[in-house]
Amino acid sequence: MDERFLIRAKELIEDSFAMDAHFDLAMDFDDRRELGAVGVYTDRHDALVRVGGWNCLVSSLFIHSWQIPEMGLRKALDQISALISEEREQPDKLALCATMAEVDAANASGRVGVIISFEGADPLGCDGRLLQVFYRLGVRAIGLAWSRRNYAADGCSFKPLKEGMKGGLTNFGVELLEEAERLGMLVDVSHLNDEGVSDVARYATRPFIASHSDCRALVPVMRNLTDEQIKLIADKGGVVGMNGVSPFVSSDDRDDIGPLELSSHIDHIVSLVGDDFVGLGLDCCDRLADLYASVPNLKSYDTMRDHSRLPELVAVLLEKGYKDESVRKIIGGNFRRVYEEVIG
């Protein structure tokens, strides 16, 4: 790569708004604090986020399959508690935010803004009344299902499974979607199966997103979106966040899959629906992998490795001929637009 593009990328990021629409930050905080750690953000994430030039991270609330159903609600609350504790311990570095105006205020004081999102509605069980409680706790987006079945919907599997007939949204799932829109929460279809994505497009009255999903036309796995699904999201004014996890980025089993390969998914969406509907939801897992031995392909799991590599991706886009304004949209402007419209 020409060093001039990397220099220009860093300058452009500094003059832009960068937003990662999906990161398991709360889970990392909670798991490490259970082992006695404090100041996890400073110890593990702050330097990488600052080098990358990020303004906002959307922290998922992720519940492991072995924690469901008995521990789902408790773990979601534990993860929010961990976020609150980390904010209290490092008030000069991160701020929990419920609106984009609060993110701007955090950035103005040198802090990264953190917005909370459900990665699957499992903590709610079948009690939709809890959604407004989590809204009061700062949750501003909801993925109706992770890659498994719950009361709201069927998730998409990572590989073919022996299973019964698939379903889309249940009546409870439709009720959750409607309640989320009433409250001002953004609906997220990443991890939903195809039937569920179609149902969300059918019932949604506001923009919805896929926070961390790539293109099935390039890598034919169920976690990626079809061209038709991408068009449905764009038609509603939503955004598709590019997932950096290597099995979704490339079908090749190589150790050097990186920003160039990820950029091909950006290219595909831009050619399909334009540059207003693509963003970043990197799902950086390598930084979390030391606690999760079950994560496959640890050596090359993330194409971006960590948050410090954003300038490399931007440099690739600039070298490909993307204009500054398009890059600004892709690295954060588009997600900012839809979050402002839905959550304020």
N, C-alpha and C positions, 0 to 999 in steps of 0.2 A: 504494500500500500504506500502511495506517495505521502510522505510526512506532511506535506502542505494540507492535505485533506483532513488529517487528524488535528492539526493546529486550528484549521477553520472550524472543525466540528466542535472543539472545546469552546471556541468563541461564540458559536451559534447557540450552544446549550446554555451558556452563561446568560445569554440575552433572551432566553425562552422559558417556557413553563414545561417541566418534565414530570410525568405522572406514570407510575407503575400501578396498573389497575388490579394486580393480584400478587400478594406475597403472604406467606404463612408466618407473619411476624408474631402475632399473638400466641400461636402455638409454640414458637421457639422461645418466647419470653416465659410462658407458663411452664414448659417442660424443664427449662434450665433453672428457673427459680425453685421448682420443686426439689431440685438437687442442691439448693443452697446458694445459687448464684444471685448476685444483685448487679444493677447497672449493666444488664445484658446488651442494651442498645449501644452504649459507649464501647463496650468491650468487643462486640462482634460486627456491628453494622454501620456505625456513624461514619467512620473514615471512608468506607466504600461508597456510601450514599453521597457523601460530600464530593469525592473524586468524580463520581458519575454525574453530579450536578442535578440531583433529583429534588423536586419541590414537594411532591406528595406521594405517599405510599398508601394503597388500599390494603388493609390488613384483614385477611380472612379469619373467620372462626371455623377451624377445621376439626372435625370429630372423627377419630379412628373407628373403624368398624367394630373393633372389640370393645369399644366404650358404649355401644348402643345396645339396648335402649336405656339401661339403668343410669349411665353416667353422662348421657348426652347433654341434658340441661345443665348439670353441674359443671361440666368441662367448659361449656360456652361461657358461663358466668366466671369461672376461674380464669379463662383467657382474657376476658374484659378486665377483671381485677388485676391481672398481670400487666396489661397495658396501662392502667391507671397508676400502678406502682412504679412502672418504669418512667412515666411522665413526671411523677412526683420526685423521683430520685434525680432526674436529669432535665429539669425544667428549661434549661437553656438549649436543649438539643431537639426535643420532639414535643408535639402538641396534638392531643386528640381533638379532632375537628368534626363538626356536624354540618357545616356549610362550606362552600368554596370561599366565602368571605373570611371565615375563620382560618382557612388554609393560607390565604393571602396575609392575614395578620401574623400568623406564625412565621411565614417566610420573611416578612418585614423585620422580625426580631431575630432572624438567623436560625430559625428552627424548621424542621421538616414537618409538614402536616400529615397526620395519620387519620384515615377514614376507615370505619369498621364495616365489614360485610359478612353475611352468612355464606359459607361454602356448603350449601345444603341446609334444608330446613329441619334436619333431624332433631336439634335441641327443642323444637316446638312440640314434638310428638304429634298429636292430633288436636292440639289446643291452640286455635288461631288467636285466642285472646292474648297469648303471650307476645305476639308480634309487637303490639303497642308498648309493652314493657321494655322490650329490647330497643325499640325506637327511642324511648326515653333515656336508655343507656347509651345512645349514640350510634346505634347500628343504622346505616343508611343504604344498604344494598342487600339483596337476597338472591342467592342461587337456590332454586326450588329443590334441586337434588344434586348430590354428588354422584359418583358413578356406582350407584346402588339404588335399590327401590326403597322408598319411604312412604309415608302417608300421603304426600303431596303428588308424587310423580315417580316415574322410572328413570334411573340414570343410564348413561351409555357406558357399556363395558369397555375396558381397554383392549380386550381380545375376545373372540367368540366364546360364549359360555353355553353350557347345557342348562336351559331354562325354559319356563313356560311362555305363554303368550305375553308379548310386551304390551304395555299400555302407555298412554300419554299422561296428561294431567288428570288427577282424580277430581271429584267435586270439591274436596278440601283444597287441592292445589289451585283450582280456579278461585276459590274464596280467598286464599292467601295472596294470589296475584292482585285481586281487586283491593284487598286491604292494604297491601304494600303501596299500590298507586294512590290510595286515599291518604295514607300517611305521608307520602313523599319519599318513598324508598325505591331505588332503582332495581329493576328485575334483571337477573343475570341467567343466561341459558347455557353457559359452559357447564359441561357434565350432564346435561339433559340428553335423553335419547332423541331420535329424529321425530318421533311422534309428539314428544313434549315440546320441542321447538316449534312445531307447526301449531300446537295448541296455544302457546304463548303469543305467537304472531296473530292468531285468530282473536284472542280475547284482550290483548293489550291495547290500551287507548293512549299510552304514552311511549316514548322511546324506551327500548330495552337494549341490553348489551350482551355480548359474549366476552367476558372479561379476559379469558385466557384460552383461546382456541385458534388453531391454524387452519389451513386449507386442505380439504380432502382431495381436491383435484391434483394436488402435488404429492400428498402422502395419504394413502387410502386407509386410514384408521378411523374408528367410530368417534374418537374424541375430537376429530377435526370436522369442520363445517363444509357442507356441500355448497356449490355456487348458488343454488336456489335459497339456501338458508342465509347466506351472506346478503343476498338481495333482499330477503325479508327484513333483516335487521336494518339495512340501509334505508329501505322504504319507510320504516318507522322513525328514521332519524337517529338510530343507534350507532354503536361502534363495536368493532371486533378487535380485541386485544391480542397481539401476537405472543404466543406461548414459546418460551425458549427451551423447553424440555426436548432433548434431541430426538427421541423416537417419534415426536409429532412434527419435527422440522425436516427430517430426512429419513429415507428408507435405508440409507447406507449405514453399515455398522463400522463407523470410523471414529477415531479418537479426535479428529481435528474439525468436526462439524462446528461451525461458528457463526458469526454475524453475517457473513456472505450468504450462507444457506438460509438463515432466517429472513434476510432481506428479500428472498425470492417469494416468500409468502406475502410480504408487503406489496411487491410488484404485482402479484396476481390480483389482490383485492383492489388496488388502484386501477388496474386495467379493467376490472369487472364493474366497479361501482364508483370509482373516483377516490380522491385523497381525503374526503371529509369523513370517512367511515372506518378508518383503521387507526389503531393505537397500539400500546404496549401493555401486556399483562404477563410479565416474564416468568412468573412462577419459579423464581430462583430456588432450587432445591439443594444444590451442592453445599451451600453454607449450613444447611440443616442436617446433612446426611450423617454426620458422626453420631447422632442419637438414633438414627433409623436404619438399622442394618438391612431392612427389607427393601430399601430403595434399590432398583436394579441399575446396572451400568454406571456405577458411581464415578468411574474414571472419566466418563464423557457424557454425563447426564444432562448438564446444562450447556446450551450453545453459548450463552453469555457468561457462564461461570458465576458472576456476582454483579452487583450494581455498579461497580467501578467501570465496567466495559461499555457503558452507553456511548462514549465518544467513538469507539470503534465501529459501532453500528451506524452512527450518524455519518462517519467518514465514508463508509461503504455507500450509503445513500447519495452523498454528495458526489462521490466518484462516478456513480451511475448517472448523474445528471439531474437529481432531484433539486428543485429550487428551494431556497431558504424557507419560504412560506409553507411549502408542502411538508418539509421536515418539521417545522414547528407544530403543525397539526398532528403529525404522526407521533411525536414523542410526548405529547401531552395536551395540545390544544383541542383535539377532538373529544377526548374524554372530559376535559374541563367543560366543554360546551354542554355535553349531555348531563353531566353531574349538576351543573348550574341550573339547567332547565328542570330537572326532576327534584333535586334536594334543596336547591337554593344557593 
